[in-house]
Amino acid sequence: MQTRFDKQDRLYQVIRLIRPVHLNIQRTLEAQLEGTGISVAQRDVMEVLHGCGPITVPTATRMLGMKRQFVQRTMTDLIALGMVERRRSSRQSRAYLCKLTEKGERLFETVHHREMALLRQRLGDINITEVIVALRVMARVAAAYEAAAADTLTRDEVPTRLNRDDAPKSALVDG
């Protein structure tokens, strides 16, 4: 018996995989970070700082799609660990820019090399075309659900004042 291909059913199967994939990535990262003195959330903040250079907490918040208070607390903890330094912005006197210290750069690069080695070992057989298609699909899914979440927030909660720093922003993907 021939089954009709239903694009939405297949896309829903992809979406259903996101949660277990995310949880397993989290567990793997936790194991890889053992002994480093940092958490997965701290590693995520360090990744943004590594990729973008000196940025403000609100910018990191938007890039990570997390609550500002959580990112601020995480950044404060990283500063206390000597992984991040904070300086006043030369352009805005009230703003602070955060960047990785040399110690933070070294640790992030070590952690990132472990992650890349795992990807090569476990997923090295996936070709570039499959990766590009996966990136495009996941970027579309992320954007669609970000828009749906914003619509839901606007329609259901109608806050008296929406803090733009709390609004999630999807990562941009070239291609």
C-alpha positions, -999 to 999 in steps of 0.1 A, spaced: 0 0 0 13 34 -10 13 62 16 9 98 5 38 120 15 25 147 39 50 175 43 34 188 75 35 153 91 72 150 82 79 185 95 61 177 127 84 146 131 113 169 129 99 192 155 92 163 178 129 154 177 140 188 189 133 182 226 151 149 230 180 162 208 182 193 230 182 172 262 208 148 250 230 177 238 226 192 273 236 160 290 266 155 267 278 191 273 274 186 311 296 155 309 322 173 287 322 203 311 329 182 342 360 195 359 360 229 340 342 248 367 315 261 344 279 252 336 262 247 303 246 281 306 280 297 313 294 279 283 266 292 261 273 328 272 310 323 266 302 310 231 284 342 223 312 363 236 338 342 217 319 347 185 310 383 188 337 400 209 328 427 234 290 430 237 265 442 263 243 419 284 212 430 265 228 420 232 239 386 246 203 382 260 188 388 225 213 364 209 206 336 234 169 341 236 171 340 274 158 362 302 180 392 308 182 386 346 194 350 339 221 362 314 232 390 338 235 365 367 255 341 345 277 369 333 283 380 369 293 345 378 317 343 348 333 376 359 338 362 394 354 331 379 378 353 359 364 341 325 348 374 315 358 411 321 335 441 320 344 476 308 324 508 302 315 513 266 333 542 250 302 550 229 276 548 258 287 560 292 260 539 310 266 507 291 291 480 299 308 457 274 316 421 284 343 401 268 362 369 274 395 371 293 425 352 280 416 325 306 380 324 293 392 323 257 415 293 264 388 274 283 361 280 256 385 270 229 393 238 248 357 230 253 348 238 217 375 215 204 361 187 224 326 194 210 340 195 174 358 162 179 326 146 191 308 159 160 335 145 137 334 112 155 296 108 157 284 127 127 313 129 103 294 110 77 268 137 71 276 156 39 276 193 35 244 194 15 226 177 43 240 201 68 230 231 47 194 218 43 192 211 80 204 246 89 178 261 65 150 240 79 159 246 115 163 284 110 128 285 94 113 264 123 130 287 149 118 318 131 82 305 128 80 295 164 96 327 176 70 347 157 42 324 171 55 329 206 56 367 201 20 366 187 9 346 217 26 370 241 10 400 224 -24 384 223 -26 366 257 -5 385 281 -6 421 269 20 434 293 19 470 303 55 474 293 73 449 271 110 449 278 127 444 244 157 428 261 134 398 270 122 392 235 141 362 219 159 367 187 167 338 164 203 332 153 209 342 117 221 315 93 238 324 61 226 307 29 
